[in-house]
Amino acid sequence: MARADIGMIGLAVMGQNLVLNMNDHGFTVSVYNRTVSKVKEFIENEAKGTNIIGTMSLEEFVQSLKRPRKAMLLVKAGQAVDDFISKLVPLLEKGDIIIDGGNSEYMDTDRRCSELAKQGILYVGTGVSGGEEGARHGPSLMPGGNPEAWPHIKPIFQAIAAKAKSGEPCCDWTGPAGSGHYVKMVHNGIEYADMQLIAEAYHLLRYLGHFQNDGIAQVFKEWNEGPLESYLIEITSHIFNYRNPDGSYLIDQILDAAGQKGTGKWTAICGLDHGVPVTLIAEAVFSRQLSSMRTLRSEACRVLNTTPDKPFCCSSPEIAKKLIDDIWKFSSRVLSNIFHHHNLFVIVCIKAEAVFSRQLSSMRTLRSEACRVLNTTPDKPFCCSSPEIAKKLIDDIWK
């Protein structure tokens, strides 16, 4: 008997947490995983005592869903998504819905949406922001795709989403085709720039100011009590204070080589394709790439002898405070006047080319509570509804 409101394929941590979130809000969820032993493990542990339904095959999974069937994928972006779609489609009917909640490239979502529409399947690509904790307790959701699907998934998505201070859910329909994944891509690109700024602030404090880990932790703690308050600044203060069982600092044992999943690169490429100078995002991507060249960096440092003869040192509390204040002022200025304008600016350019049709004022709500980017967006929503307002945005950035 079909009794599930929605189904989830993919039981990694994000998938599990979204399912538990849906269950908490009164929805019955069916789950399936390619490695079926993971389904049994989830049902017997994290999902024990809930109404979550474990299924051992795709056929059983589809049969458990109420019509129109809503099947959500949280699997690795790329070929895995196409593989599951090809297996699902023969089991579905016209009007059924497939939702991709992974970090798919928006052009792939465009293609899938178009191809599935010809077969009568409603396809949705949705950005999911907030990480594992967000998925469990309230993510920011950015769905886009076939608009006929929205009335069917809206009650579920808006129920499980984070809530803004106004009480509005951090979830709204972003537009057609790959718009949801496009918005998530830009969001992630800005997070790249945000994290790069934090890394550079740390570098200045550590290697220019010669601050110790506990001192850097205190600086970030104080920053988090002011205008720079955010999830990233908060956890950074905790990271610098975290110690191993032997008392040593964990931060000193972390290799200075960063990985990446591609969304920052996609944002930079999109900016280049549309003539939008998203320089901070591009430089953040380049910095990650440079960090991965650790052997080359170490050799260059040895050959070029880049260590200064007289290292700068905060020899007095006054000099230390001046350095902290200068970094704070620079960070605040960059974040408030550029990062979020980058976000809207890229979306404005795409909107102007009629790729996606969406009022930008709603985009702020999508990320106002659940996103990881610094909380410097104005309380009053901003929307580039005309060339004059777009010019005003450019003027404000310049000033």
C-alpha positions as CSV (number, residue, x, y, z in Angstrom):
1,M,0.0,0.0,0.0
2,A,1.3,3.4,-1.0
3,R,1.6,5.6,2.1
4,A,4.8,7.6,1.9
5,D,4.5,11.4,1.2
6,I,8.0,11.5,-0.3
7,G,10.9,9.2,-0.9
8,M,14.6,9.6,-0.4
9,I,17.3,7.8,-2.5
10,G,20.7,8.2,-0.9
11,L,21.4,7.6,2.8
12,A,24.7,9.4,3.4
13,V,24.5,11.8,6.4
14,M,22.7,14.6,4.5
15,G,20.1,12.2,3.2
16,Q,19.5,10.7,6.6
17,N,19.2,14.0,8.3
18,L,16.7,15.4,5.7
19,V,14.6,12.3,6.1
20,L,14.6,12.6,10.0
21,N,13.7,16.3,9.6
22,M,10.7,15.4,7.3
23,N,9.7,12.7,9.8
24,D,9.8,15.3,12.7
25,H,7.4,17.4,10.7
26,G,4.8,14.7,10.3
27,F,5.6,13.4,6.9
28,T,6.0,9.7,6.1
29,V,9.2,9.0,4.2
30,S,10.3,6.0,2.2
31,V,14.1,5.4,1.9
32,Y,16.3,3.5,-0.5
33,N,20.1,3.2,-0.9
34,R,22.1,1.4,-3.6
35,T,23.9,-0.5,-0.9
36,V,20.7,-1.9,0.7
37,S,22.5,-2.9,3.9
38,K,22.6,0.8,4.7
39,V,18.8,1.0,4.6
40,K,18.5,-1.8,7.2
41,E,21.2,-0.1,9.4
42,F,19.4,3.3,9.2
43,I,16.0,1.8,10.0
44,E,17.4,-0.1,13.0
45,N,19.4,2.8,14.4
46,E,18.8,6.5,13.6
47,A,15.2,5.9,12.3
48,K,14.2,3.4,15.0
49,G,10.8,4.2,16.4
50,T,9.8,6.5,13.5
51,N,7.4,6.2,10.6
52,I,10.2,6.0,8.1
53,I,9.8,3.1,5.6
54,G,12.8,1.1,4.5
55,T,12.7,-0.4,1.0
56,M,15.1,-3.0,-0.4
57,S,14.6,-2.3,-4.2
58,L,13.6,0.6,-6.4
59,E,10.4,-1.2,-7.4
60,E,9.4,-1.4,-3.7
61,F,10.5,2.2,-3.2
62,V,8.3,3.5,-6.0
63,Q,5.3,1.4,-4.9
64,S,5.5,2.8,-1.4
65,L,4.9,6.4,-2.7
66,K,1.6,8.2,-2.8
67,R,0.6,9.8,-6.2
68,P,1.9,12.0,-7.6
69,R,5.1,10.2,-6.5
70,K,7.9,12.4,-5.2
71,A,11.3,10.8,-5.3
72,M,14.3,12.9,-4.0
73,L,17.9,12.0,-4.9
74,L,20.8,12.9,-2.6
75,V,23.6,11.1,-4.5
76,K,26.9,12.2,-5.9
77,A,26.5,14.8,-8.6
78,G,27.1,13.8,-12.2
79,Q,26.7,10.3,-13.7
80,A,25.1,8.8,-10.5
81,V,22.2,11.2,-10.9
82,D,21.6,10.2,-14.5
83,D,22.0,6.5,-13.7
84,F,19.2,6.7,-11.0
85,I,17.0,8.7,-13.3
86,S,17.3,6.1,-16.0
87,K,16.3,3.4,-13.5
88,L,13.4,5.4,-12.0
89,V,11.7,6.7,-15.1
90,P,10.4,3.3,-16.3
91,L,8.8,2.8,-12.9
92,L,7.1,6.2,-12.8
93,E,4.0,7.7,-14.4
94,K,3.3,11.0,-16.1
95,G,3.0,13.7,-13.4
96,D,5.4,12.0,-11.0
97,I,8.2,14.1,-9.6
98,I,12.0,13.6,-9.4
99,I,14.0,16.0,-7.2
100,D,17.8,16.3,-7.3
101,G,19.0,17.7,-4.0
102,G,22.7,17.3,-4.7
103,N,25.3,19.9,-5.9
104,S,24.6,19.3,-9.6
105,E,25.8,21.7,-12.2
106,Y,22.9,23.8,-13.2
107,M,23.4,23.1,-17.0
108,D,22.9,19.4,-16.2
109,T,19.7,20.2,-14.4
110,D,18.6,22.3,-17.4
111,R,19.2,19.2,-19.6
112,R,17.4,16.8,-17.3
113,C,14.5,19.0,-16.8
114,S,14.0,19.3,-20.6
115,E,14.5,15.6,-21.3
116,L,12.1,14.4,-18.6
117,A,9.4,17.0,-19.5
118,K,9.1,15.2,-22.8
119,Q,8.3,12.0,-20.9
120,G,5.8,13.7,-18.6
121,I,8.0,13.6,-15.5
122,L,8.3,16.7,-13.5
123,Y,11.9,17.4,-12.6
124,V,13.2,19.7,-9.8
125,G,16.8,20.7,-9.0
126,T,17.1,22.1,-5.5
127,G,20.0,23.6,-3.7
128,V,20.3,22.5,0.0
129,S,22.3,24.8,2.2
130,G,23.2,24.5,5.9
131,G,25.3,21.4,6.0
132,E,24.5,18.3,8.0
133,E,23.1,20.2,11.0
134,G,21.0,22.4,8.6
135,A,19.6,19.3,6.9
136,R,18.6,17.9,10.3
137,H,17.1,21.0,11.9
138,G,16.3,23.4,9.1
139,P,18.1,23.9,5.8
140,S,17.8,26.7,3.3
141,L,16.1,25.2,0.2
142,M,16.3,26.6,-3.3
143,P,14.0,24.5,-5.6
144,G,13.7,25.2,-9.3
145,G,12.6,23.3,-12.4
146,N,9.2,22.3,-13.7
147,P,6.8,24.7,-12.1
148,E,4.0,22.1,-12.0
149,A,5.9,20.2,-9.3
150,W,6.0,23.2,-6.8
151,P,2.5,22.9,-5.4
152,H,3.1,19.2,-4.6
153,I,6.5,19.7,-2.8
154,K,5.9,23.1,-1.3
155,P,4.2,21.9,1.9
156,I,7.0,19.5,2.6
157,F,9.9,21.8,1.7
158,Q,8.6,24.9,3.5
159,A,7.8,22.9,6.6
160,I,11.3,21.5,7.0
161,A,13.2,24.6,6.0
162,A,14.8,27.0,8.4
163,K,12.8,30.0,9.4
164,A,13.8,33.6,9.1
165,K,13.4,36.0,12.0
166,S,10.1,37.1,10.4
167,G,8.9,33.5,10.5
168,E,9.1,33.0,6.7
169,P,10.5,29.7,5.6
170,C,13.9,29.9,4.0
171,C,12.5,28.2,0.9
172,D,10.9,29.6,-2.2
173,W,10.6,28.7,-5.9
174,T,13.5,30.1,-7.7
175,G,12.3,29.7,-11.3
176,P,12.5,27.3,-14.2
177,A,15.1,24.7,-15.4
178,G,18.4,24.8,-13.4
179,S,17.7,28.0,-11.5
180,G,17.7,26.3,-8.1
181,H,21.1,24.8,-8.6
182,Y,22.3,28.1,-10.2
183,V,21.4,30.0,-7.0
184,K,23.1,27.4,-4.9
185,M,26.2,27.6,-7.1
186,V,26.4,31.3,-6.6
187,H,25.8,30.9,-2.8
188,N,28.7,28.4,-2.6
189,G,30.9,30.6,-4.7
190,I,30.5,33.4,-2.2
191,E,31.2,31.0,0.6
192,Y,34.5,30.3,-1.1
193,A,35.4,34.0,-0.9
194,D,34.2,34.2,2.7
195,M,36.4,31.4,3.8
196,Q,39.3,32.8,1.9
197,L,39.0,36.1,3.7
198,I,38.9,34.2,7.1
199,A,42.0,32.3,6.0
200,E,43.9,35.5,5.1
201,A,42.8,37.2,8.4
202,Y,44.2,34.2,10.2
203,H,47.4,34.3,8.2
204,L,48.0,38.0,9.1
205,L,47.3,37.4,12.8
206,R,49.5,34.4,12.9
207,Y,52.5,35.3,10.7
208,L,52.4,39.1,10.8
209,G,51.2,39.6,14.3
210,H,52.6,36.4,15.8
211,F,49.4,35.7,17.7
212,Q,49.1,32.3,19.4
213,N,46.1,30.0,18.8
214,D,44.3,31.1,21.9
215,G,44.7,34.7,21.1
216,I,43.4,34.2,17.5
217,A,40.4,32.3,19.0
218,Q,39.7,35.3,21.2
219,V,39.8,37.7,18.2
220,F,37.3,35.6,16.2
221,K,35.1,35.2,19.3
222,E,35.0,39.0,19.7
223,W,34.3,39.5,16.0
224,N,31.4,37.1,16.3
225,E,29.9,39.3,18.9
226,G,29.6,42.3,16.5
227,P,28.7,43.0,12.9
228,L,30.7,40.0,11.6
229,E,28.5,37.5,13.6
230,S,28.1,34.4,11.5
231,Y,28.3,30.6,11.6
232,L,31.7,30.6,10.0
233,I,33.3,33.2,12.3
234,E,31.8,31.4,15.3
235,I,33.2,27.9,14.4
236,T,36.5,29.4,13.5
237,S,36.9,30.7,17.0
238,H,36.1,27.2,18.3
239,I,38.6,25.6,15.8
240,F,41.6,27.6,17.2
241,N,40.8,26.5,20.7
242,Y,40.3,22.8,19.9
243,R,42.9,20.6,21.5
244,N,43.9,16.9,21.1
245,P,43.9,14.5,24.1
246,D,47.6,15.2,24.5
247,G,46.9,19.0,24.9
248,S,48.3,20.0,21.5
249,Y,46.3,22.2,19.2
250,L,44.6,20.4,16.3
251,I,44.9,23.4,14.0
252,D,48.7,23.0,14.0
253,Q,48.4,19.5,12.6
254,I,46.1,20.3,9.7
255,L,47.7,20.3,6.3
256,D,47.5,23.6,4.5
257,A,46.1,22.1,1.4
258,A,42.4,22.8,0.6
259,G,40.1,20.6,-1.6
260,Q,37.0,21.7,-3.5
261,K,33.9,20.3,-5.0
262,G,33.6,22.6,-8.0
263,T,30.9,25.1,-7.2
264,G,33.3,27.9,-6.7
265,K,35.0,27.2,-10.0
266,W,31.6,27.0,-11.8
267,T,30.6,30.4,-10.3
268,A,33.8,32.0,-11.5
269,I,33.4,30.5,-15.0
270,C,29.8,31.7,-15.1
271,G,31.0,35.2,-14.2
272,L,33.5,35.1,-17.0
273,D,30.9,33.7,-19.5
274,H,28.6,36.6,-18.7
275,G,31.1,39.4,-18.3
276,V,30.6,39.7,-14.5
277,P,33.9,40.4,-12.6
278,V,33.5,38.0,-9.6
279,T,37.1,38.6,-8.7
280,L,36.9,37.6,-5.1
281,I,35.4,34.2,-5.9
282,A,37.9,33.5,-8.7
283,E,40.8,34.4,-6.4
284,A,39.5,32.2,-3.7
285,V,39.4,29.3,-6.2
286,F,42.9,30.0,-7.3
287,S,44.1,30.1,-3.7
288,R,42.7,26.7,-3.1
289,Q,44.4,25.4,-6.2
290,L,47.6,27.0,-5.1
291,S,47.3,25.5,-1.7
292,S,47.1,22.0,-3.2
293,M,50.6,22.5,-4.8
294,R,52.3,22.1,-1.5
295,T,55.5,20.5,-2.7
296,L,56.0,23.2,-5.3
297,R,55.3,25.9,-2.7
298,S,57.7,24.5,-0.2
299,E,60.5,24.3,-2.8
300,A,59.8,27.9,-4.0
301,C,60.0,29.1,-0.4
302,R,63.3,27.4,0.1
303,V,64.9,28.6,-3.1
304,L,63.6,32.2,-2.9
305,N,64.2,32.5,0.9
306,T,61.0,34.4,1.4
307,T,61.3,34.7,5.2
308,P,61.9,38.4,6.2
309,D,65.1,39.2,8.0
310,K,63.2,41.2,10.6
311,P,59.8,39.6,11.1
312,F,57.1,42.0,12.2
313,C,55.9,41.5,15.7
314,C,53.2,43.0,17.8
315,S,55.6,44.3,20.4
316,S,52.9,46.1,22.4
317,P,49.2,45.7,23.2
318,E,48.6,48.9,21.3
319,I,50.2,47.6,18.1
320,A,48.3,44.3,18.4
321,K,45.0,46.1,18.8
322,K,45.8,48.3,15.8
323,L,46.4,45.2,13.7
324,I,43.2,43.5,14.8
325,D,41.2,46.7,14.2
326,D,42.7,47.1,10.7
327,I,41.9,43.5,9.7
328,W,38.3,43.8,11.2
329,K,37.7,47.1,9.3
330,F,38.9,45.6,6.0
331,S,36.9,42.4,6.5
332,S,33.7,44.3,7.3
333,R,34.1,46.6,4.3
334,V,34.8,43.7,1.9
335,L,31.9,41.6,3.2
336,S,29.2,44.2,3.4
337,N,30.0,46.0,0.2
338,I,31.2,43.3,-2.2
339,F,30.4,39.6,-1.2
340,H,26.6,39.9,-1.2
341,H,26.5,42.3,-4.1
342,H,28.5,39.7,-6.0
343,N,25.7,37.3,-5.2
344,L,22.9,39.6,-6.5
345,F,25.0,41.0,-9.3
346,V,25.6,37.6,-10.9
347,I,21.9,36.7,-10.6
348,V,20.9,40.1,-12.0
349,C,23.0,39.6,-15.1
350,I,21.5,36.1,-15.7
351,K,18.0,37.5,-15.1
352,A,18.7,40.4,-17.5
353,E,19.5,37.8,-20.2
354,A,16.1,36.1,-19.5
355,V,17.7,32.7,-18.6
356,F,15.8,32.7,-15.3
357,S,12.8,34.8,-14.4
358,R,12.6,35.5,-10.7
359,Q,12.2,38.4,-8.3
360,L,15.5,38.8,-6.5
361,S,13.9,40.1,-3.3
362,S,12.9,36.6,-2.4
363,M,16.4,35.3,-2.8
364,R,17.5,36.9,0.5
365,T,14.9,34.9,2.5
366,L,16.3,31.7,1.1
367,R,19.7,32.3,2.8
368,S,18.8,34.6,5.7
369,E,19.1,32.0,8.4
370,A,20.5,28.7,7.2
371,C,23.3,29.8,4.9
372,R,26.9,29.9,6.0
373,V,27.8,33.2,4.4
374,L,28.4,36.2,6.8
375,N,25.2,37.9,7.9
376,T,25.7,41.3,6.4
377,T,22.7,41.5,4.2
378,P,20.5,44.5,4.8
379,D,17.1,44.0,6.7
380,K,15.3,45.7,3.8
381,P,15.3,43.4,0.7
382,F,17.1,44.8,-2.3
383,C,16.0,44.1,-5.8
384,C,17.5,45.3,-9.1
385,S,14.2,45.8,-10.8
386,S,15.4,48.4,-13.2
387,P,18.7,49.6,-14.9
388,E,18.6,52.7,-12.6
389,I,18.6,50.5,-9.5
390,A,21.3,48.3,-10.9
391,K,23.4,51.4,-11.5
392,K,22.8,52.5,-7.9
393,L,24.2,49.1,-6.8
394,I,27.3,49.7,-8.8
395,D,27.7,53.2,-7.5
396,D,27.3,51.9,-3.9
397,I,30.0,49.3,-4.4
398,W,32.3,51.9,-5.9
399,K,31.8,54.3,-2.9
